């Protein structure tokens, strides 16, 4: 289930865990739930840490709602703390998931409802994220092979990898990471002209900014207008007045405005 708040994302992850094989190794189950190669232990540990940090995200969001007793909504965390303290990657999954009882899930469900109504976060459809990830992965490979100046190549590849990671972790972190990276990248373009100068002549630079523009337009279609400064709009006028077509967005089941992709597909 695609949800719009941290409590809902944690609930989804834990619910998936409740249905997993309790006798399997913790490492295997976490790898499967978080879509990490089980041999990539460092990445796995990092993502498990981000799952744990959802508790703080939930508390922070609840505090922003008026007249809410945060302690009431966060009473389920004790069971989670005990479970996490028993989360040894080499132990059985039962050692962790046994501490996540139905009461914990019920409280999380209630908390998710509260945040969904009062602090909803944008939802980005998985098909769009998958396509952006595939395009970014291909563009990384293409840019690495070019003779683009090293400092440009390093920056472009770094930003593309950040987007890929944010999409891979969307199940945990939601849309905020993707949105932040897109906005920060365009902010950098304004502050550091060398990353934009010649974008109409340098092939790799042109491809990078066409990809970023397309990604920004997709994000703004589903998440609302991005925070784009006037100086950024002058460099990328298509961010303010993009050509649009109307189509049915199957994932959302509603009619949306979406961006014409004739130019961005070239990237």
JOSUL-V857814 format. One record per residue. N is the residue number from 0. RES is the residue in one letter. SS is DSSP state (helix for helix, strand for strand, loop for the rest). PHI is phi in whole degrees, -180 to 180 (NA if undefined). OMEGA is omega in whole degrees, 0 to 359 (none if undefined). Layout:
[[N RES SS PHI OMEGA] [N RES SS PHI OMEGA]]
This chain:
[[0 X loop NA 180] [1 X loop -88 186] [2 X loop -121 189] [3 X loop -110 179] [4 X loop -158 185] [5 X helix -64 180] [6 X helix -65 179] [7 X helix -66 179] [8 X helix -67 178] [9 X helix -66 178] [10 X helix -61 178] [11 X helix -60 182] [12 X helix -65 181] [13 X helix -68 178] [14 X helix -64 176] [15 X helix -63 179] [16 X helix -67 179] [17 X helix -64 181] [18 X loop -90 181] [19 X loop -83 179] [20 X loop -68 184] [21 X loop -67 183] [22 X loop -96 178] [23 X loop -77 178] [24 X strand -72 177] [25 X helix -54 183] [26 X helix -60 181] [27 X helix -67 182] [28 X helix -70 178] [29 X helix -61 180] [30 X helix -61 181] [31 X helix -70 182] [32 X helix -66 186] [33 X loop -97 176] [34 X loop 56 179] [35 X loop -122 174] [36 X loop -61 186] [37 X loop -62 177] [38 X loop -80 182] [39 X loop -94 187] [40 X helix -62 183] [41 X helix -64 178] [42 X helix -65 180] [43 X helix -61 180] [44 X helix -61 179] [45 X helix -62 181] [46 X helix -73 175] [47 X helix -62 177] [48 X helix -59 179] [49 X helix -70 175] [50 X helix -64 180] [51 X helix -61 184] [52 X helix -70 176] [53 X helix -60 179] [54 X helix -60 178] [55 X helix -66 178] [56 X helix -61 180] [57 X helix -64 180] [58 X helix -60 180] [59 X helix -61 181] [60 X helix -68 179] [61 X helix -63 181] [62 X helix -66 181] [63 X loop -86 180] [64 X loop -101 181] [65 X loop -67 172] [66 X loop 59 177] [67 X loop -115 176] [68 X loop -83 186] [69 X helix -62 182] [70 X helix -61 179] [71 X helix -65 182] [72 X helix -76 183] [73 X loop -106 183] [74 X loop -66 181] [75 X loop -74 188] [76 X helix -68 181] [77 X helix -61 179] [78 X helix -63 180] [79 X helix -67 179] [80 X helix -61 178] [81 X helix -64 179] [82 X helix -62 180] [83 X helix -64 179] [84 X helix -68 178] [85 X loop -103 185] [86 X loop -88 174] [87 X loop -92 186] [88 X loop -60 181] [89 X loop -93 179] [90 X loop -87 179] [91 X strand -76 180] [92 X loop -60 180] [93 X helix -57 181] [94 X helix -59 178] [95 X helix -95 192] [96 X helix -70 179] [97 X loop -63 181] [98 X loop -84 180] [99 X loop -95 184] [100 X loop -90 183] [101 X helix -65 178] [102 X helix -63 178] [103 X helix -59 181] [104 X helix -67 179] [105 X helix -65 178] [106 X helix -65 178] [107 X helix -64 179] [108 X helix -63 178] [109 X helix -65 180] [110 X helix -65 178] [111 X helix -62 178] [112 X helix -62 179] [113 X helix -63 181] [114 X helix -69 180] [115 X helix -63 181] [116 X helix -81 189] [117 X helix -110 181] [118 X loop -136 183] [119 X loop -68 177] [120 X loop -108 181] [121 X loop -61 176] [122 X loop -112 176] [123 X loop -107 183] [124 X loop -62 181] [125 X helix -59 179] [126 X helix -59 178] [127 X helix -68 179] [128 X helix -63 180] [129 X helix -64 179] [130 X helix -70 177] [131 X helix -61 179] [132 X helix -62 180] [133 X helix -64 180] [134 X helix -65 180] [135 X helix -65 180] [136 X helix -62 179] [137 X helix -66 181] [138 X helix -65 176] [139 X helix -58 180] [140 X helix -61 181] [141 X helix -66 183] [142 X helix -67 180] [143 X helix -59 183] [144 X loop -81 184] [145 X loop -84 176] [146 X loop -99 176] [147 X loop -58 177] [148 X loop -47 189] [149 X helix -58 183] [150 X helix -67 177] [151 X helix -72 180] [152 X helix -58 181] [153 X helix -62 181] [154 X helix -67 182] [155 X helix -60 181] [156 X helix -65 180] [157 X helix -62 180] [158 X helix -67 179] [159 X helix -65 178] [160 X helix -67 177] [161 X helix -61 179] [162 X helix -64 179] [163 X helix -60 180] [164 X helix -65 180] [165 X helix -61 179] [166 X helix -73 179] [167 X helix -63 182] [168 X loop -101 183] [169 X helix -57 179] [170 X helix -58 181] [171 X helix -96 191] [172 X helix -96 180] [173 X loop 75 187] [174 X loop -82 187] [175 X helix -57 182] [176 X helix -64 181] [177 X helix -63 181] [178 X helix -61 182] [179 X helix -62 181] [180 X helix -66 180] [181 X helix -62 181] [182 X helix -65 180] [183 X helix -66 181] [184 X helix -66 178] [185 X helix -71 175] [186 X helix -64 178] [187 X helix -63 181] [188 X helix -61 180] [189 X helix -76 184] [190 X helix -76 183] [191 X loop -126 186] [192 X helix -61 183] [193 X helix -65 179] [194 X helix -84 183] [195 X loop -120 183] [196 X loop -57 181] [197 X loop 88 183] [198 X loop -65 179] [199 X loop -89 182] [200 X loop -116 180] [201 X loop -83 186] [202 X helix -61 183] [203 X helix -67 178] [204 X helix -66 179] [205 X helix -62 180] [206 X helix -63 181] [207 X helix -62 184] [208 X helix -73 173] [209 X helix -65 177] [210 X helix -63 181] [211 X helix -64 179] [212 X helix -64 178] [213 X helix -60 180] [214 X helix -62 179] [215 X helix -62 180] [216 X helix -69 176] [217 X helix -63 180] [218 X helix -61 182] [219 X helix -67 178] [220 X helix -62 185] [221 X helix -101 185] [222 X helix -109 183] [223 X loop 94 184] [224 X loop -59 176] [225 X loop -77 178] [226 X loop -82 183] [227 X loop -109 179] [228 X loop -72 180] [229 X helix -58 180] [230 X helix -65 177] [231 X helix -69 180] [232 X helix -62 179] [233 X helix -68 179] [234 X helix -75 183] [235 X loop -130 184] [236 X helix -61 180] [237 X helix -67 177] [238 X helix -71 183] [239 X loop -94 182] [240 X loop -130 181] [241 X loop -75 171] [242 X loop -69 182] [243 X strand -129 170] [244 X strand -128 180] [245 X strand -101 177] [246 X strand -147 176] [247 X strand -85 177] [248 X strand -91 188] [249 X loop -61 183] [250 X loop -62 184] [251 X loop -85 181] [252 X loop 73 181] [253 X strand -136 179] [254 X strand -84 182] [255 X strand -133 168] [256 X strand -92 180] [257 X strand -133 193] [258 X strand -87 171] [259 X loop -64 189] [260 X loop -117 185] [261 X loop -61 180] [262 X loop -86 184] [263 X helix -67 179] [264 X helix -66 179] [265 X helix -66 180] [266 X loop -73 none]]
